[in-house]
Amino acid sequence: MRSSATSASAATSGAPGGPTRRSAGERRRVVSLETYEDVACHRRAWAVQRAAWLLLVLGVLAAGLGAFGPGPLTRVVAGTAALRAEYPMVGRQHAPLRLAVALGRTADASGAAVRWLSRDYADRVRIDSVTPVPAEVASAGDRLVFRFRHEGPGPLRVLVELTPRGPGSLAGSLGAPEAPSVRLAHWIHP
C-alpha cells in the first residue's frame, strides 16, 4: 500500500518520471532553443511598423491632393480684374506648364494690350508658345514685354505654354503698366 501512496504523491508533486497535474490558474512556461521572445523588441517593431503605415497613407493623400504634380489643391488663381493669372503651383522639370492670363480691356496709346513678364522668371523657363500670338515681344530692362492686338469685347485670354529649365523654386511676376503685378510661384520637381 505504501508504494501506491508514494506513486500518488509523486503524480501530484511533479516528480521526475511521473505525470504532472496543474491547477487551473497555473501557467506553463516554454523554453526552447529555437524560440526567442523579446516583448520590448516586438513592441518597438510594431511602433515602427505603425509609423511607416502612417507615412505611407500621408504620402498617398499628399500625392492625390497634388503635392507631386497636378491635383485639386495645386491650382492658383491670382490677380485683379485688369490682370488675372491661373497657373499650377507644382510642376516637373522639362514638362510643360500652362499659364492662363486674362487681360482686362486696358490698352496703350496704339490700342494694344501690353503685359510684361519678369526677366528672372523668363530666364528660368523656355516659352514654347503664346496663344494668341503677340503683335510684338521686346526686352525692356528686367522685363519681357508682350503687346497684343485686341479689338473684341471682354477680356483678352492668353495661354502661355512654358517648360521649366531646372528643379526647385520658380518665382517671378507678371504685370501691366496700369495694373498691380501678379506674383507667380511654382515648385518644380526633378
Backbone torsions as a table, in degrees:
resi	resn	phi	psi	omega
1	MET	NA	-29.8	178.9
2	ARG	-64.6	-37.9	-178.7
3	SER	-65.9	-36.3	178.0
4	SER	-72.7	-33.2	177.3
5	ALA	-69.4	-36.7	179.7
6	THR	-67.6	-42.4	179.1
7	SER	-69.3	-29.0	177.1
8	ALA	-69.6	-41.1	178.8
9	SER	-70.9	-30.1	177.1
10	ALA	-69.0	-34.8	-179.8
11	ALA	-68.7	-35.6	-179.7
12	THR	-85.1	-22.6	-176.8
13	SER	-86.3	-14.5	-179.7
14	GLY	78.7	29.9	179.0
15	ALA	-66.3	153.7	-179.6
16	PRO	-60.4	138.2	177.0
17	GLY	90.9	-10.7	-178.7
18	GLY	-110.3	164.4	178.0
19	PRO	-67.4	152.8	-177.4
20	THR	-112.5	128.5	174.2
21	ARG	-112.2	136.9	-179.1
22	ARG	-122.0	151.7	176.2
23	SER	-77.1	166.7	-174.5
24	ALA	-63.7	-33.3	-176.2
25	GLY	-89.8	-3.3	-176.0
26	GLU	-81.8	136.4	179.4
27	ARG	-103.9	150.6	-178.7
28	ARG	-103.3	130.7	179.3
29	ARG	-103.2	128.5	-178.5
30	VAL	-107.2	124.6	177.6
31	VAL	-118.5	127.0	-178.5
32	SER	-144.0	152.4	177.2
33	LEU	-72.5	-24.9	-177.8
34	GLU	-86.8	-16.5	-176.5
35	THR	-112.1	125.1	176.2
36	TYR	-125.7	123.3	-176.4
37	GLU	-120.9	119.7	176.2
38	ASP	-129.3	99.1	-173.9
39	VAL	-62.1	-40.1	179.9
40	ALA	-62.6	-41.0	178.1
41	CYS	-64.6	-41.8	177.9
42	HIS	-62.9	-41.6	179.2
43	ARG	-64.8	-40.3	176.5
44	ARG	-63.5	-42.7	179.2
45	ALA	-63.4	-41.0	178.0
46	TRP	-64.2	-39.9	178.8
47	ALA	-64.4	-42.6	177.8
48	VAL	-64.5	-40.2	179.3
49	GLN	-63.6	-43.5	179.3
50	ARG	-64.9	-39.8	177.6
51	ALA	-63.9	-40.8	178.1
52	ALA	-63.9	-41.4	177.2
53	TRP	-62.2	-41.5	178.7
54	LEU	-62.4	-45.0	177.8
55	LEU	-63.0	-38.1	177.8
56	LEU	-63.5	-45.8	179.5
57	VAL	-63.9	-43.8	178.3
58	LEU	-63.4	-37.6	177.1
59	GLY	-63.9	-42.6	178.5
60	VAL	-65.8	-41.8	177.4
61	LEU	-63.4	-43.7	179.0
62	ALA	-62.0	-41.3	178.1
63	ALA	-64.1	-41.6	179.1
64	GLY	-65.2	-30.7	179.7
65	LEU	-86.4	-10.2	174.5
66	GLY	111.8	17.4	-179.7
67	ALA	-67.9	-24.0	-176.4
68	PHE	-116.8	8.9	-179.4
69	GLY	169.5	-160.8	-178.1
70	PRO	-61.2	140.6	179.6
71	GLY	-168.5	174.4	-175.1
72	PRO	-66.7	-23.3	-178.4
73	LEU	-102.1	7.2	-175.2
74	THR	-104.9	1.8	178.9
75	ARG	-88.0	130.2	-179.4
76	VAL	-116.3	133.8	172.2
77	VAL	-121.3	121.2	-176.5
78	ALA	-139.0	153.3	174.5
79	GLY	125.6	-165.7	-178.9
80	THR	-125.5	-171.8	179.0
81	ALA	-65.8	-32.7	-179.2
82	ALA	-74.5	-29.0	-177.3
83	LEU	-154.4	118.1	179.9
84	ARG	-130.9	135.0	-179.4
85	ALA	-122.7	140.8	174.9
86	GLU	-126.5	126.3	-174.8
87	TYR	-155.0	161.4	176.6
88	PRO	-83.8	142.3	176.5
89	MET	-76.7	-28.9	-174.4
90	VAL	-119.8	135.4	178.1
91	GLY	-144.9	-175.6	178.9
92	ARG	-125.2	145.5	177.1
93	GLN	-60.1	136.1	178.7
94	HIS	64.4	17.9	175.5
95	ALA	-116.5	142.3	-175.2
96	PRO	-67.1	144.2	172.3
97	LEU	-119.7	147.4	177.0
98	ARG	-112.7	126.3	177.0
99	LEU	-112.7	110.2	179.9
100	ALA	-99.1	126.0	-176.3
101	VAL	-123.9	130.6	174.5
102	ALA	-106.9	120.5	-178.2
103	LEU	-102.3	125.2	178.8
104	GLY	-66.7	179.0	-177.1
105	ARG	-80.8	47.1	176.7
106	THR	-105.6	144.0	-177.9
107	ALA	-145.1	159.2	175.9
108	ASP	-85.1	-169.6	-176.9
109	ALA	-62.6	-28.4	-179.7
110	SER	-85.5	-2.6	179.9
111	GLY	89.5	7.2	-179.5
112	ALA	-96.3	144.6	174.8
113	ALA	-82.5	124.3	-176.2
114	VAL	-110.3	128.5	176.3
115	ARG	-137.4	152.7	179.6
116	TRP	-130.8	157.0	177.8
117	LEU	-125.9	133.7	-177.2
118	SER	-62.1	143.0	-175.6
119	ARG	-64.6	-39.2	-179.8
120	ASP	-62.8	-34.6	176.5
121	TYR	-71.7	-46.8	-177.5
122	ALA	-63.2	-31.4	179.6
123	ASP	-72.5	-22.9	-177.3
124	ARG	-96.1	1.7	177.2
125	VAL	-129.9	161.4	170.4
126	ARG	-107.5	119.0	179.2
127	ILE	-82.2	111.7	-176.5
128	ASP	-83.4	-42.3	179.3
129	SER	-158.6	154.4	173.8
130	VAL	-130.6	122.8	-178.2
131	THR	-123.8	123.6	-2.7
132	PRO	-69.3	161.2	-178.2
133	VAL	-67.6	130.6	179.4
134	PRO	-68.9	148.9	177.8
135	ALA	-69.2	-30.1	-179.0
136	GLU	-154.6	142.4	173.1
137	VAL	-127.8	128.1	-177.9
138	ALA	-139.2	157.3	175.9
139	SER	-101.3	130.8	-179.6
140	ALA	-134.5	89.5	179.4
141	GLY	65.3	-116.5	-178.6
142	ASP	-94.0	21.2	-177.6
143	ARG	-134.2	152.3	170.5
144	LEU	-108.9	116.8	-171.0
145	VAL	-102.7	131.2	178.0
146	PHE	-114.4	132.9	174.7
147	ARG	-115.5	127.1	-179.8
148	PHE	-117.6	139.0	171.8
149	ARG	-87.0	130.7	-178.0
150	HIS	-147.4	108.8	179.8
151	GLU	-106.2	-17.1	-174.5
152	GLY	-74.0	170.0	177.8
153	PRO	-76.3	155.8	175.8
154	GLY	79.1	-179.9	-177.9
155	PRO	-72.9	152.7	175.1
156	LEU	-87.3	127.5	179.0
157	ARG	-103.0	126.2	-177.5
158	VAL	-120.1	133.9	176.7
159	LEU	-113.1	120.3	179.3
160	VAL	-109.6	119.4	175.8
161	GLU	-97.0	123.2	-179.3
162	LEU	-138.5	159.6	-179.4
163	THR	-127.2	121.5	177.7
164	PRO	-65.2	140.4	-178.5
165	ARG	-86.1	-21.8	-176.8
166	GLY	-152.3	165.9	179.8
167	PRO	-81.1	166.7	176.6
168	GLY	110.9	-163.2	-179.2
169	SER	-78.0	133.6	178.2
170	LEU	-125.6	114.2	-177.1
171	ALA	-134.5	152.4	178.2
172	GLY	-175.0	-165.2	179.0
173	SER	-143.9	158.3	-179.4
174	LEU	-129.3	139.0	-177.2
175	GLY	-157.7	-177.3	177.9
176	ALA	-142.1	153.3	-179.1
177	PRO	-58.9	-32.9	-174.6
178	GLU	-104.6	8.7	-177.2
179	ALA	-134.6	155.1	175.4
180	PRO	-66.5	149.9	-178.6
181	SER	-74.6	158.1	178.5
182	VAL	-111.7	128.0	179.4
183	ARG	-83.1	131.3	177.2
184	LEU	-108.2	132.9	179.2
185	ALA	-144.7	125.8	178.5
186	HIS	-128.9	155.9	166.3
187	TRP	-113.2	122.6	-175.7
188	ILE	-107.5	120.5	176.8
189	HIS	-83.3	151.2	177.4
190	PRO	-66.2	NA	NA
